[in-house]
């Protein structure tokens, strides 16, 4: 049997060997980061699914007799959501463990002795962090909203729960128009206020329309019900009264009707029919939903959606920030076992999500704008990582 020294010294599997133009050091560090990252994704995803979904499903099994097959399907559909959340945490854990082991094995000392700077040592982690950032963004924008929606629909059907995909009460729509002023400006002016007390999925009930299309309030429409006519693209109002208001505020004319068509926009129906969880929408869909909600004047919901958009945008960059923080902490001259790295990781992640809660609260009470509140945890993490890196390079 032939036997060669080359086969005896065959290096371990390197998933990054195919990358051209990458130094041996970069490929070696990237390879060392690979397995801890996969371990982190598996560990954090399992923890998230167990805490966020499994306990609730087990309760439903005992209370409603939910079939195990449905439970398994919901778990599988909810898993991508927690995988997306696990990417930043896994990046942090991977960098902490990998660079900690390189430091404790004196490999980093040897590299620095060869003239490799601290800044150069963190380049592989930054590059991997950028790659994971892109993957996280695409994953959260394409796969997660679809699977969350499917999971909600499946669970509702299994529980024989009629899912209301529309707003039932208090539908408000404010229509604006641009009015040309003598100085040439065109500010927005209130044109109409549309209010419906209830909506059953097809018809509006208990409607009041205040018309400000001319100077001041000039018409009030009160109707028992109304429905959108898709063929004529107009509203059919039933059993109502039109009050024509004079400039001095008195009623100039009162007209009762059994059916009356009014040329109003379809937007109130869109507002009533659109109720979705932000977790079931990507950024583009959330922006579209926000534009509708802005026309209702619901400040609390508007701020919730504004914060959700910024949080969805900033979360993928946490992979890059956590990579920087984990690398600088791992390079410090101390022994970092897997257990110690996991413990440090948990503390940092807890701090990060506490900042998310703080940012959301500050935006809700109008202390911080949505951009500052949504990017607060990522910005603070980036500042901490840069400070640690500069202190480490001294």
VEXDREN-896301 format. One line per 3 residues: for each residue x, y, z of C-alpha. Coordinates in Angstrom, 2 decimals, decimal comma, padded with zeros to 5 digits. Layout:
<lumros>
X:Y:Z ~ ...
</lumros>
This chain:
<lumros>
000,00:000,00:000,00 ~ 001,40:003,38:-001,01 ~ 001,66:005,93:001,74
002,97:009,50:001,48 ~ 003,93:012,16:003,98 ~ 001,56:014,56:002,18
-001,49:012,44:002,98 ~ -000,35:012,13:006,60 ~ -000,11:015,91:006,96
-003,35:016,72:005,11 ~ -004,80:019,91:006,69 ~ -008,29:019,92:008,15
-011,32:020,87:006,09 ~ -011,21:024,56:005,20 ~ -014,52:025,89:003,85
-012,83:029,17:002,81 ~ -009,97:027,61:000,85 ~ -011,70:028,42:-002,46
-011,58:032,19:-001,86 ~ -008,94:033,74:-004,17 ~ -006,58:036,48:-003,07
-007,10:035,83:000,64 ~ -004,07:035,40:002,88 ~ -003,43:032,19:004,82
-004,00:034,04:008,10 ~ -007,40:035,37:007,01 ~ -008,54:031,97:005,79
-007,34:030,32:008,98 ~ -009,20:032,76:011,25 ~ -012,33:032,61:009,07
-012,27:028,82:009,29 ~ -011,93:028,96:013,07 ~ -014,95:031,29:013,22
-017,11:028,98:011,13 ~ -017,94:026,13:013,55 ~ -018,59:028,31:016,66
-020,92:030,42:014,52 ~ -022,94:027,37:013,48 ~ -023,01:026,22:017,10
-024,32:029,63:018,15 ~ -027,06:029,62:015,51 ~ -028,23:026,19:016,66
-028,04:027,05:020,37 ~ -029,65:030,50:020,30 ~ -032,35:029,44:017,82
-033,27:026,48:020,03 ~ -033,45:028,71:023,10 ~ -035,58:031,27:021,25
-038,02:028,69:019,91 ~ -038,33:027,03:023,32 ~ -039,02:030,28:025,16
-040,95:032,17:022,49 ~ -043,10:029,46:020,89 ~ -042,91:026,03:022,49
-044,23:026,98:025,94 ~ -047,28:028,69:024,39 ~ -047,95:025,74:022,07
-047,73:023,26:024,95 ~ -050,33:025,31:026,80 ~ -052,60:025,21:023,73
-052,16:021,41:023,54 ~ -053,46:020,97:027,08 ~ -056,22:023,61:026,84
-057,55:023,12:023,30 ~ -056,23:019,72:022,23 ~ -054,08:021,19:019,47
-052,79:018,29:017,29 ~ -049,10:017,50:017,56 ~ -048,72:017,67:013,78
-049,86:021,31:013,84 ~ -047,49:022,05:016,72 ~ -044,59:020,65:014,72
-045,51:022,67:011,63 ~ -045,84:025,90:013,62 ~ -042,48:025,27:015,29
-040,82:024,75:011,90 ~ -042,44:027,88:010,46 ~ -041,46:030,00:013,47
-037,86:028,75:013,51 ~ -036,64:031,11:010,71 ~ -037,65:034,12:012,83
-035,41:032,99:015,68 ~ -032,63:031,98:013,30 ~ -032,62:035,57:012,03
-032,37:036,84:015,60 ~ -029,57:034,36:016,37 ~ -027,19:035,58:013,64
-025,87:038,64:015,58 ~ -025,59:036,63:018,81 ~ -023,79:033,79:017,04
-021,35:036,25:015,49 ~ -020,55:037,60:018,94 ~ -020,09:034,14:020,45
-017,96:032,96:017,52 ~ -015,56:035,92:017,75 ~ -015,31:035,68:021,54
-014,43:031,97:021,47 ~ -012,19:031,99:018,40 ~ -010,08:035,02:019,25
-010,01:033,98:022,91 ~ -008,55:030,60:021,97 ~ -006,05:032,17:019,57
-004,97:034,49:022,37 ~ -004,72:031,76:025,03 ~ -002,72:029,55:022,62
-000,28:032,44:022,02 ~ -001,06:032,38:018,31 ~ -001,97:036,06:018,35
001,32:036,84:020,13 ~ 003,16:035,03:017,36 ~ 001,27:036,96:014,69
001,98:040,28:016,38 ~ 005,61:039,27:016,67 ~ 005,62:038,92:012,88
004,46:042,52:012,57 ~ 000,69:041,98:012,30 ~ -001,15:044,88:013,94
-004,28:044,65:016,07 ~ -006,25:046,41:013,36 ~ -005,13:043,80:010,83
-006,13:040,96:013,15 ~ -009,75:042,11:013,29 ~ -010,11:042,32:009,48
-011,28:038,67:009,07 ~ -013,98:039,16:011,73 ~ -015,11:042,42:010,12
-015,26:040,77:006,69 ~ -017,29:037,83:008,03 ~ -019,48:040,30:009,94
-020,26:042,18:006,73 ~ -021,11:038,92:004,98 ~ -023,43:037,81:007,80
-025,00:041,29:007,83 ~ -026,02:040,89:004,19 ~ -027,29:037,36:004,75
-029,29:038,47:007,80 ~ -030,90:041,35:005,91 ~ -031,96:039,15:002,99
-033,12:036,39:005,33 ~ -035,25:038,74:007,45 ~ -036,71:040,50:004,42
-037,68:037,46:002,36 ~ -038,07:034,29:004,42 ~ -039,07:035,46:007,90
-042,20:037,54:007,02 ~ -043,58:034,75:004,83 ~ -043,07:031,98:007,41
-044,46:034,12:010,25 ~ -047,60:034,78:008,21 ~ -048,02:031,08:007,37
-047,55:030,11:011,02 ~ -050,24:032,57:012,20 ~ -052,72:031,44:009,56
-052,09:027,74:010,28 ~ -052,55:028,20:014,01 ~ -055,75:030,20:013,57
-057,24:027,56:011,29 ~ -056,27:024,76:013,67 ~ -057,92:026,54:016,60
-061,04:027,29:014,50 ~ -060,38:030,93:015,13 ~ -061,74:033,34:012,60
-058,86:035,66:011,99 ~ -060,02:039,25:011,61 ~ -057,87:040,76:008,90
-059,59:044,09:009,31 ~ -060,14:046,79:011,88 ~ -063,56:046,36:013,51
-064,14:049,75:015,13 ~ -063,32:053,43:014,90 ~ -062,00:053,81:011,36
-060,73:057,35:010,90 ~ -059,34:058,88:007,72 ~ -058,18:062,47:007,25
-057,95:063,67:003,66 ~ -055,72:066,62:002,84 ~ -055,39:068,86:-000,21
-052,74:071,34:-001,28 ~ -054,02:074,90:-001,40 ~ -052,11:077,58:-003,28
-051,34:080,69:-001,23 ~ -050,71:084,26:-002,45 ~ -046,97:083,83:-001,77
-046,84:080,82:-004,13 ~ -046,56:078,12:-001,45 ~ -048,90:075,12:-001,43
-049,36:073,95:002,17 ~ -051,56:070,99:003,03 ~ -055,05:071,81:004,26
-057,60:069,48:005,81 ~ -060,19:068,56:003,18 ~ -062,36:065,84:004,79
-062,61:063,75:007,94 ~ -064,11:060,28:007,48 ~ -065,28:058,32:010,55
-066,97:054,90:010,75 ~ -068,05:053,40:014,05 ~ -067,84:049,76:012,91
-066,72:047,63:009,97 ~ -067,85:044,04:009,36 ~ -065,42:043,25:006,56
-067,66:044,59:003,78 ~ -069,83:047,47:005,01 ~ -069,08:050,50:007,16
-071,61:051,25:009,91 ~ -072,39:054,55:011,65 ~ -070,60:056,96:009,33
-069,93:060,66:009,67 ~ -068,11:062,70:007,01 ~ -067,06:066,29:007,70
-066,34:068,22:004,49 ~ -063,85:071,10:004,63 ~ -063,16:071,19:000,89
-064,11:074,87:000,83 ~ -063,36:077,51:003,43 ~ -064,45:076,15:006,81
-066,93:073,33:007,44 ~ -069,46:073,36:004,60 ~ -071,08:069,90:004,68
-071,80:067,07:007,11 ~ -072,85:063,61:005,92 ~ -074,34:061,21:008,45
-075,23:057,72:007,25 ~ -076,31:054,43:008,77 ~ -074,06:052,39:006,46
-071,86:052,65:003,38 ~ -070,07:050,31:001,01 ~ -067,39:050,74:-001,63
-068,63:050,24:-005,19 ~ -065,65:048,65:-007,01 ~ -067,23:048,93:-010,47
-067,89:052,66:-010,34 ~ -065,07:053,33:-007,86 ~ -067,35:055,37:-005,64
-068,97:055,09:-002,19 ~ -072,64:054,10:-001,83 ~ -074,15:055,65:001,32
-077,45:054,31:002,69 ~ -080,14:055,79:004,99 ~ -078,54:059,07:005,86
-078,73:062,84:006,01 ~ -076,67:065,58:004,37 ~ -076,38:068,83:006,30
-075,24:071,81:004,22 ~ -073,59:074,37:006,51 ~ -073,68:078,10:005,80
-070,57:080,30:006,29 ~ -072,05:081,62:009,56 ~ -072,30:078,05:010,94
-076,06:077,61:010,56 ~ -077,69:074,78:008,62 ~ -078,56:076,09:005,16
-080,16:072,89:003,90 ~ -080,95:069,39:005,19 ~ -081,36:066,51:002,76
-082,42:063,00:003,76 ~ -081,65:060,09:001,44 ~ -082,10:056,33:001,13
-079,05:055,94:-001,11 ~ -076,47:058,48:-002,14 ~ -073,17:058,15:-004,01
-070,23:060,24:-002,84 ~ -066,89:060,70:-004,57 ~ -064,51:059,84:-001,74
-061,18:058,00:-001,95 ~ -060,97:054,27:-001,30 ~ -058,39:054,86:001,45
-060,78:054,38:004,44 ~ -061,51:050,85:003,18 ~ -057,78:050,17:002,76
-057,17:051,37:006,32 ~ -059,94:049,15:007,70 ~ -058,81:046,08:005,78
-055,12:046,36:006,65 ~ -054,15:044,95:010,04 ~ -050,87:043,07:010,10
-048,20:042,33:012,64 ~ -044,89:044,10:011,82 ~ -043,17:040,70:012,18
-045,20:039,52:009,17 ~ -044,04:042,35:006,92 ~ -040,72:043,34:005,37
-039,47:046,93:005,41 ~ -041,19:047,94:002,16 ~ -044,55:046,52:003,29
-044,19:048,18:006,69 ~ -043,57:051,55:005,00 ~ -046,71:051,13:002,89
-048,72:050,23:005,98 ~ -047,27:053,27:007,78 ~ -048,42:055,61:005,00
-051,97:054,34:005,47 ~ -051,88:054,59:009,26 ~ -050,53:058,16:009,08
-053,83:059,20:007,54 ~ -055,72:057,99:010,61 ~ -053,87:060,19:013,11
-053,21:057,21:015,42 ~ -049,98:058,50:016,94 ~ -049,21:055,41:019,04
-049,49:053,05:016,06 ~ -047,52:055,43:013,84 ~ -044,62:055,52:016,28
-044,71:051,76:016,69 ~ -044,35:051,25:012,92 ~ -041,67:053,94:012,59
-039,60:052,24:015,27 ~ -040,19:048,82:013,69 ~ -038,82:050,03:010,34
-035,64:051,40:011,89 ~ -035,18:048,31:014,04 ~ -035,53:046,04:011,01
-032,88:048,15:009,24 ~ -030,43:048,24:012,14 ~ -030,65:044,62:013,36
-028,54:043,09:010,52 ~ -025,72:045,55:011,28 ~ -025,61:044,16:014,80
-023,73:041,23:013,22 ~ -020,93:043,58:012,23 ~ -020,96:045,41:015,57
-021,03:042,19:017,60 ~ -018,17:040,85:015,49 ~ -016,08:043,90:016,39
-016,98:043,77:020,09 ~ -016,43:040,00:020,33 ~ -013,07:040,25:018,58
-011,71:042,98:020,82 ~ -012,85:041,17:023,96 ~ -011,42:037,88:022,70
-008,01:039,34:021,86 ~ -007,50:040,56:025,42 ~ -004,83:038,41:027,13
-006,94:035,96:029,16 ~ -008,24:032,46:028,76 ~ -011,71:032,29:027,22
-013,33:028,88:027,38 ~ -016,52:028,05:025,54 ~ -018,53:028,38:028,75
-016,95:031,74:029,68 ~ -017,48:033,05:026,14 ~ -021,12:031,99:026,26
-021,60:033,77:029,60 ~ -020,03:037,02:028,32 ~ -022,15:036,71:025,20
-025,36:036,47:027,24 ~ -024,48:039,61:029,23 ~ -023,78:041,64:026,06
-026,93:040,38:024,34 ~ -029,03:041,24:027,39 ~ -027,57:044,76:027,38
-028,27:045,10:023,65 ~ -031,93:044,13:023,97 ~ -032,34:046,35:027,01
-031,20:049,26:024,83 ~ -033,85:048,24:022,27 ~ -036,52:048,51:024,98
-035,12:051,87:026,14 ~ -035,02:053,22:022,59 ~ -038,59:052,12:021,93
-039,80:053,73:025,16 ~ -037,99:057,01:024,41 ~ -039,51:057,13:020,94
-042,96:056,32:022,27 ~ -042,88:059,36:024,57 ~ -041,42:061,48:021,75
-037,98:062,00:023,35 ~ -036,03:060,43:020,46 ~ -036,89:060,34:016,75
-037,43:056,92:015,19 ~ -033,98:056,81:013,54 ~ -032,11:057,57:016,76
-034,26:055,18:018,81 ~ -034,05:052,30:016,34 ~ -030,31:052,60:015,83
-029,50:053,29:019,51 ~ -028,33:049,73:020,44 ~ -026,29:049,26:017,26
-024,71:052,73:017,56 ~ -023,79:052,19:021,21 ~ -022,31:048,80:020,36
-020,26:050,28:017,52 ~ -018,90:053,01:019,79 ~ -018,01:050,45:022,47
-016,26:048,22:019,91 ~ -014,21:051,10:018,47 ~ -013,19:052,31:021,95
-012,13:048,79:022,98 ~ -010,15:048,35:019,76 ~ -008,30:051,67:020,22
-007,47:050,87:023,84 ~ -006,27:047,43:022,82 ~ -003,93:048,89:020,24
-002,11:051,11:022,73
</lumros>
